[in-house]
Amino acid sequence: QVQLVESGGGLVQAGGSLRLSCAASGRTFVGYTMAWFRQAPGKEREFVAAKSWSGALTYYADSVRGRFTISRDNAKNTVYLQMNSLKPEDTAVYYCAAARNWGYRRDEYDYWGQGTQVTVSS
């Protein structure tokens, strides 16, 4: 059974940092693009960041570029999201996702985690 398990969420003050992790298990993700999405209350799930298997391709949403960094350790089947200079508008449930090909649309992603809550207080 394929599992993507996120961790590292929590409550942080504006300007602070958090590091999210996503551990993949149940199958091999060789060649898969890994990404982070988020969903705030009352809003649609939106793309945050993606990184290709080789690491050659990385893409960020405009709202997080320069503040968030996505990385991955393929030997550990783990992807990370380092979030710095957090703002209240970053408050959301953050989801890890995996796709066979490069992309950043929700419908391109085949596997999803359960999500981890990030709350940024002002």
C-alpha positions as CSV (number, residue, x, y, z in Angstrom):
1,Q,0.0,0.0,0.0
2,V,1.4,3.4,-1.0
3,Q,1.8,5.9,1.7
4,L,2.9,9.4,1.9
5,V,3.2,10.6,5.5
6,E,3.7,14.3,6.3
7,S,5.2,15.6,9.5
8,G,6.6,18.8,11.0
9,G,3.5,21.0,11.0
10,G,2.6,23.2,13.9
11,L,2.0,26.6,15.3
12,V,4.5,29.3,14.6
13,Q,4.7,33.1,14.9
14,A,4.9,35.3,11.8
15,G,8.5,35.5,10.6
16,G,9.3,32.1,12.0
17,S,10.3,28.9,10.3
18,L,9.1,25.3,10.0
19,R,10.4,22.3,8.1
20,L,8.0,19.8,6.8
21,S,8.9,16.2,5.9
22,C,7.1,13.7,3.7
23,A,8.1,10.0,3.9
24,A,7.1,7.7,1.1
25,S,6.6,4.0,1.4
26,G,4.9,1.1,-0.2
27,R,6.4,1.4,-3.7
28,T,9.3,2.8,-5.5
29,F,9.1,6.5,-6.5
30,V,12.1,6.3,-8.8
31,G,11.5,8.9,-11.5
32,Y,8.6,10.6,-9.7
33,T,8.2,14.3,-9.3
34,M,7.4,15.2,-5.6
35,A,5.5,18.3,-4.7
36,W,3.8,20.2,-1.9
37,F,0.3,21.7,-2.1
38,R,-1.7,23.5,0.5
39,Q,-5.3,24.2,1.3
40,A,-6.5,27.0,3.5
41,P,-10.0,27.0,5.0
42,G,-12.7,27.8,2.4
43,K,-10.1,27.8,-0.4
44,E,-9.1,25.3,-3.1
45,R,-6.0,23.3,-2.8
46,E,-3.1,25.1,-4.4
47,F,0.3,24.3,-5.7
48,V,3.3,25.3,-3.5
49,A,6.5,23.7,-4.8
50,A,7.7,20.8,-6.9
51,K,11.0,19.0,-7.5
52,S,11.8,16.4,-10.2
53,W,13.5,13.1,-9.4
54,S,16.9,14.2,-10.5
55,G,16.5,17.6,-8.9
56,A,17.2,19.4,-12.2
57,L,13.7,20.9,-12.2
58,T,12.3,22.9,-9.4
59,Y,9.3,25.2,-9.4
60,Y,7.6,27.4,-6.8
61,A,4.4,29.3,-6.6
62,D,4.9,33.0,-6.7
63,S,3.5,33.4,-3.2
64,V,6.3,31.3,-1.7
65,R,9.3,31.9,-4.0
66,G,12.3,33.2,-2.1
67,R,10.9,32.0,1.3
68,F,10.3,28.3,0.8
69,T,12.8,25.6,-0.3
70,I,11.8,22.1,-1.5
71,S,14.4,19.4,-1.3
72,R,14.5,15.6,-1.5
73,D,16.6,12.7,-0.4
74,N,15.9,9.9,-2.8
75,A,17.8,7.3,-0.8
76,K,15.4,7.9,2.0
77,N,12.3,8.4,-0.1
78,T,11.7,11.7,1.6
79,V,10.9,15.2,0.5
80,Y,11.2,18.3,2.6
81,L,9.8,21.8,2.6
82,Q,11.8,24.4,4.4
83,M,9.5,27.4,5.1
84,N,11.1,30.7,6.3
85,S,9.7,34.1,6.9
86,L,6.2,32.6,7.4
87,K,3.2,34.8,7.1
88,P,-0.3,34.4,8.5
89,E,-1.5,33.8,4.9
90,D,0.6,30.7,4.8
91,T,-1.8,29.0,7.3
92,A,-3.1,25.9,5.7
93,V,-3.0,22.1,5.6
94,Y,0.0,21.1,3.7
95,Y,-0.1,18.0,1.5
96,C,2.7,16.0,-0.1
97,A,2.1,14.5,-3.5
98,A,3.8,12.3,-6.1
99,A,3.5,12.4,-9.9
100,R,4.9,10.1,-12.6
101,N,5.8,13.1,-14.8
102,W,6.8,16.7,-14.2
103,G,4.0,19.1,-13.5
104,Y,2.3,21.3,-11.0
105,R,-1.4,20.8,-11.5
106,R,-3.4,18.9,-8.9
107,D,-4.7,16.5,-11.5
108,E,-1.2,15.5,-12.5
109,Y,-0.5,14.0,-9.1
110,D,-1.2,10.3,-8.5
111,Y,-0.5,9.9,-4.8
112,W,-1.3,12.2,-1.8
113,G,-0.6,12.3,1.8
114,Q,-3.1,13.1,4.6
115,G,-1.7,16.5,5.2
116,T,-0.2,18.4,8.1
117,Q,-1.5,21.6,9.7
118,V,0.6,24.7,9.6
119,T,-0.7,27.7,11.5
120,V,1.1,31.1,11.5
121,S,0.0,33.6,14.1
122,S,0.3,37.3,13.7
